[in-house]
Amino acid sequence: MSEEFSGIPPIADRLDWNAVIDHALEKAASFILRPNGDYAEAIYGCGSNQAGKLVPNGKNLLSESELTVQAIVDALPTRFGLIYVKPADYIFNLQFTSPEKTAVLVENKILTLYGEGYCLANELKGGAMFQLANGANCRLIHSIPTGGNNTNSINLFGMQFDGNRTYQTETHPLIYVDGAGIRIRDSYISRCVFRNATGQPLYLKNPIDTWIHNNAFEDSSDGVRLEFINYYVHFYDNYLHGLGGEYGLYLRGVGGTGLCFIHDNSIGNWKYGIGIYNLNKSKVHDNIIFGAGNQAHNTWDAMRIWGSLTQELNVHDNTFISGLANKPKYDIHLVSDCDYVWVRNNICKSWVTEAIKVEAGVNPNGVVELNVT
């Protein structure tokens, strides 16, 4: 330990803390994935008599051998399986074709990938990267339940995921967790960078008790998609910058539930910055939504809200700005059927036709007030 690790309370420099984290996680992990010269290898974590056994995976092309990352995932316990990923570039080109093309298929397991990286200025520092190979044309990770009352969750920390969009010819989500009518419970996604996806960088279906924060989603053809939300989804302190696709952040509820908290995100360069459909009892606040440079002028909405099950939604203290020539028709657009939607204290400075548009089909029980236009 350095001399900085002293005092009350103790003070440690970055190298000290990394050493502590390395030691703790290597003891706790089911597997440690790490580079070894030109190869990637996996070693068993603490608790196995085979600790230190090498599982070669080929020259960073993890599908060149039978013992791949897929084999490691398959060997994880159903619950509490953790893969600790050491910094390196790991390239994936193996495809499973059932139920969908994917490089790593997770069936009825709680998968945790823990990297060493941290997100700074929308870049991952010091972490590992999982990247699709040229022409892989598949999803990078696809997690599904296999029946019964099982729940899938996915936990991602300090990692970078790259869809290598330029060299793919098909459209797929990069990370897809499909609840398929079974709730995705207790997922945590933090300090990660998702980029270059041909579809959504992150797609969760049927999430509950989910925390997504301090991530960067960049340069993908579509945005983050959270569908059939039950309740307690927290999405905050994220950066979403796209290529002009449909939605930067798409939120779809199921009605009667909600309790979603969407705040302190920076969202830009999409046709619709935030799309909210059938979301109930939720708050969307303190976000910055900025321009969509490749959309036609005066044809798009910075935030679009609709659906007969959208009720008791509080939209407040958001900032809408655009320094680009192509500006949105409306900053906030309540399209149809919404009820009890409160729109307060927003700063709307990017619109062309109207700052806040309330269509005739919207029920009159909401309140639009104290907005700066």
C-alpha positions, 0 to 999 in steps of 0.5 A: 500500500502507498503512504496515502493509505493512512489517516482517519478516515483512511485515504487510498490512491487509485492504485490501492483501491484497484488492488483491493478490488482485484483481490476481493473480486478474484476471490468472489468471482465464479470465473475471471476472464483475462488476456494472456499474451495473444490469447484470452483465457478463463480461470476458475474463481475461489471455491473451486479445487481447480483454481488457476486452471487455464481455459484457452479461447483462441487469439481473442476470437472467443469462438475459435475453441470449444471453451468459449465465453458461452461455455463459461456462461453455461457453467455459471450457477443459476443465481449469483454467477459472476464473471470478472473481466480483466481489461482487454478487447474480446472479439465475438463471432460465434452465432447461435440461431435459436431463438435468435442469432446471438454471440452469447446466449444466457438461459435462465441465469442471472448474469453478472459481468464486472469490469474495472472501467469507469465512465468519464466524459462519455468514455470508458477508462480502464475497462474491457471491451466485448465487440462483435467481429466483422460480419457477425450479424447477431446480438452480442448478448441475448438473455431469456428465461426458460419457463416457470416463474423464473426471473432473468436479470443482467448486471453489467459494471465497468464494461464496453460493448461495441456492435461494430456497426459499420461491418454488419449487414443485419439489424439486431439489438446489442444487449437484449433481455427478454422477460417474455411475460416473466419479470426481469427483476433486480438488474443493475447496469452502471459505468458502461459504454454501449456503442455502434449497435445496428439496433438498440444498444440496450433492450429490456422487456418486462423490467422491474426493480431495475437501475440503469445509471452513469452509462454512455450510449453512443453512435447506434442506429436506435436508442435504449428501449424499455418495454412493458415496464412494471415498476421501479425502473430508475434511469439516470445520469446517462448520456445518449447520443445517436445517429438520428434514429427513432427514439433516444429513450423509449419507455412503454408501460403496462398501465396501472403500474409504473413508479419509474424515475427518469432524470438527469440524462443528456439525450440528443440526435434522435427523431424523438428524444424521449417517447413515453407510451402507456406509462403510469405513476412516474416522473421524468425530470431534470433531463437535457434533450437537444437537437436531432441534426439529420431530421427534417426541420419542424417535423419531429418532437423532442418529447412525445407522450401518448397512450390511454394508460399514460396517467399520473405522469409528472414531467418537470424541470427538463431543458430542451435546447438546440443549436442546430438548424433543424429544430423540432416542431414541438418540444413536448407533444401530448398526442392522445388519450393521456390523463392526469399528466402534469407538465411544469417548470420546463425550459422549452427553447428548441421548438418551431411551431409550439413549445408544448402541444396538447392535442384535442384527444388528451383528457383535461385533468392534467396541468400545463403551467409555469413553463419557460418558452 
